[in-house]
Amino acid sequence: MMGKTKHIIISLLVLMWCSPLESAAKIAVTTKVSGTVDIERAGSSGLSALKPGTILSDGDRIITGKNGFTALIYIDDKSMVKIMANTEVIIKGTRSTGSISKQVNIDRGTLRAQVNKQRKGKFVVQSSTSVASVKGTDFWMITDPETGDVL
């Protein structure tokens, strides 16, 4: 009996050691994709075509081409982000009980955020030149590394 228990414990320890301690938080899902839209998964270096119904995790990068568009919905409060053509964003989120603290880092391009009232978490949109903390509103953001931001 002791030998079997020891093997089980050793197996569990090996599994825990080999597995990541925490997988990337699943925070949103794409609802619409049209044109050229690619995703670079957090921790990877390759691009793949984004499809409707793709589950997005903390740190995923979305890149739209000149004819690209995608919409995503956060799974906790149904806030929506629409990412327009020629845009590059990183979707971030930290899950806690019943909510997700959300952050969208926009490197370039245009997005529209329809943010529902945040009960526990927060919703932040960040570019290289500005940070907007949103409690519940509908707004557009256009950013260009050379000319700055328009909210």
RAHUKA-V883894 format. One line per field, one symbol per residue. phi: phi as a letter, one per 30 degrees, with the letter a starting at -180 (. if undefined). psi: psi as a letter, one per 30 degrees, with the letter a starting at -180 (. if undefined). A space follows every 10 residues. Layout:
BEGIN
phi->???
psi->???
END
This chain:
BEGIN
phi->.ddddddddd dddddddddd dbdeddbabd cbbbidbcbc deicbccbdd beiddccejd ccbcddccab bbbdddbidc bccddhbbbc cbacdbeiab dcbcccdajb bbcccdeddc dbbbcbbdca bbccclabbc bbbbedcjcb c
psi->eeeeeeeeee eeeeeeeflk eklkkjflkk fkklajklkj kkflgkklkk lkgkkklkfk kkkkafglkl klkkfeggkk kkjalhkklk klkjkljglk jkkjjjelak lkkjklkjee aljkkkaffl kkkkfjljlk kkkkfefalk .
END
